[in-house]
Amino acid sequence: MEDTTMPYTLEVCVDSTASALAAMQGGAPRLELCADLVIGGTTPSLTLLQQVKAETGLPVRALLRPRFGDFCYDRWELAQMAQSAARLVEAGADGIVTGVLTPEGDVDVEALQPIYAAARAAAQRAGRPVACTLHRAFDVCRDPFAALEAARALGLSTILTSGQAPSAPEGAALLKRLVEAAGPELEILVGAGVTPENLPALAAATGARAFHLSGKRVLDSRMTFRREGVPMGLPGFSEFALWQTDAGVIRRARSALDSL
């Protein structure tokens, strides 16, 4: 169950069991689970979800993003997303985090309806609720207030956003307007560039009561033999630098919110 005693919500984004455990140790009340956080996150495996749920017992919202890149998906990708939504909820996900845009940059309500419906149907079969989030596709949409109303029409509980800026501090002015427009029934979850140090100022500037961060640090690989210069993924990313959530960062973030 989600911790409802906190006046502010803290969600930690993780892409491994080690990061999930660090987030839990730091006092995170809720997780967003993805794979491949280094490229913005993709859909996690069912095995990872089940392991994180078993090891932490925390509420987990699972990302639905079939690939790196834009949020305009073809019919095969949309079919995958609907099937994955159901399977992730069946495997224990407490929420689904996703987004689809039209080529013109609007929230694609028609494409999203069957995805969220699949998640809700799976939750109904399991006899429990599911939280549905619109992710940061929102931050690259054409009209944020039209997107907010689309999220409301879809019956979503949360919008994850930086205020259409590279970081939440830079998007604070729009975030404040979004919080006001959303009202109490739609959570504006502030993410991107959120740190324990800027949380008090962000809360004051935006009026938001929900914040999202990864609290990551870069760990050096345990590999002693290293063949450098043979990249396995995106150029410029070392195969020997590993991202992992830092329990100390999460502890400081929770402390910062608890003190407000």
Secondary structure, DSSP 8 states (H G I E B T S, - for coil): ----S-SSEEEEEESSHHHHHHHHHTT-SEEEE-B-GGGT-B---HHHHHHHHHHH---EEEE---SSS-S---HHHHHHHHHHHHHHHHTT-SEEEE--B-TTSSB-HHHHHHHHHHHHHHHHHHTS--EEEE-GGGGGSS-HHHHHHHHHHTT-SEEEE-SSSSSTTTTHHHHHHHHHHH-TTSEEEEESS--TTTHHHHHHHH---EEEE--EEEEE-S-SS--TT--SSSTT--TTEEEEE-HHHHHHHHHHHHT-
